[in-house]
Amino acid sequence: MKTLLKKAAALFVFAILSCASAAQAQSNGKGAFVAKYDYSVCMTAQLTGLSACLEMTQTSYVLHPNGKAKSVFVGQVPATGVRTTFPSSWQERGEDGVLRDYTSSFVVSSDGSAKLTLNGEEHE
């Protein structure tokens, strides 16, 4: 059940952010769409491994013609002096019937700066 909730929460966040970002994206001339703006969200604990959601700001979103997408968020937690990471990955079949691979990497540096990277692509 915990895994299902984690997957559902991550897909929901990634889907919302993907749609919102794509609407404001600009072409970089190479076919990719790039969005650069500040978008804040209380990132779910299932993606960060923290005990509660964390206020994070999206710093970039890139959607490539091959279907790969990358979204980066930054935030701040109390400094612990220890660097920690929380990776996860999963697969889902969308409503369109396409199987997709998702990965996330949440890294907290020793100074408390936090970075969450979300990646999605069609499964080959």
Buried (B, 14 or more C-beta within 10 A) or exposed (E): EEEEEBBEBBBEBBEEBBEBBEEEBEEEEEEBBBBEEEBEBEBBBBBBBBEEBBEBBBBBBBBBEEEBBBBBBEBBBEEEEEEBEBEBEBEBEEEEEEEBBBBBBBBBBEEEEBBBBBBBBEEE
